Amino acid sequence: MPAAWFQCLLVLVAYCCVRSSCVVSIFSTFIRVSSPVTTALEVLRNTQADLNVAQRQMSSGLRVQTAKDNATYWTISTLTRTDIGAVSAVQDALGLAAATVSTASTGINSAIDIVTQIRSKLVTAYEGSVDKTKLNDEISELKDQLRSVGESTSFNGVNWVMLQDGEDPTEPHEIPGSLIRHNDGTVSIGMLNYEGVSSTSGPIVSTDARYLIDDQSSGTGGYGVLTSTAFATEAGAAKNYVLISSKNGDTSGQVEISLDANTTQGGVTDMINTVTAMLHQLNTIGSAFGSLETRVSLQNQFASNLSDSLTSGVGKLVDADMEKQSSRVLALQTQEQLGLQSLSIANASYDTVRQLFQNL
């Protein structure tokens, strides 16, 4: 082979070697540049995912929204929220109950005032020169007012001072008072009540008169203070005195308290003693209603405090820290911007090397 051709072959081999070395070098550079791009993209994805979570918590105010966020806390909070709803319903019922009891208490207090006036009129009748007929006119007006009070002492169709057909005097008047969750997870409602009579068997006594008026057609008015003869019997009165007559009951043998010109002082004394015994029982009923009013008020306040405590407890489990989340959102937004810039720089380097590689 001539020397010239040999020299040309050596130059060609040397050129190919140099060319191959450059390709390898450029390819290695391409690999190194593409790795930061992948890393920057992965960091940006993670940042955006964290930002989405933080923004969702900011908008909802909750760090535990679903079971996947925290199954234990979500279960507790869901169960507690149902209790809060039930306590709220109990509060509504207590509001209605408070109005019902207050209405009944007002009716009894009004009746006490009226009966007190009637007794005062009867005491006045002791004076021999007093016109008993005119006193009786006043007493009759007061008795009519008593019936009006009894019939109008009603709230939302519920009357606790009138006993009428279809009602059982032994059944207490009950109102929801509290929500009770037992250890086994079951729930019951605690009741507040105004007690009825213990039994309807046997003779009716004055303490059985738990109502103002008893208008039942099946009885004699014995469960109403104003319509019961038990007070006259226990006072030793000569007649079966009642203050007003039952509208529907058997009133045979009963005598309404009234005065006329022939009323004796003995008769007036019997009436006064009977009315005094009635006042005593009315005070007992009024005291029971007053105590129940206080209990309803206390229970309502307790229910309000309980609801606040349950709500606070749920908040500690699932509520987001708004100040912390706000700072976190700002930090993640800044991190996102930096990630976008890093990705842009990495992409620019990647494109430069890629173009060099394509031009080989």
Order of alpha helices (4+ residues) and beta strands (2+ residues): alpha-alpha-alpha-beta-beta-beta-beta-alpha-beta-beta-alpha-alpha
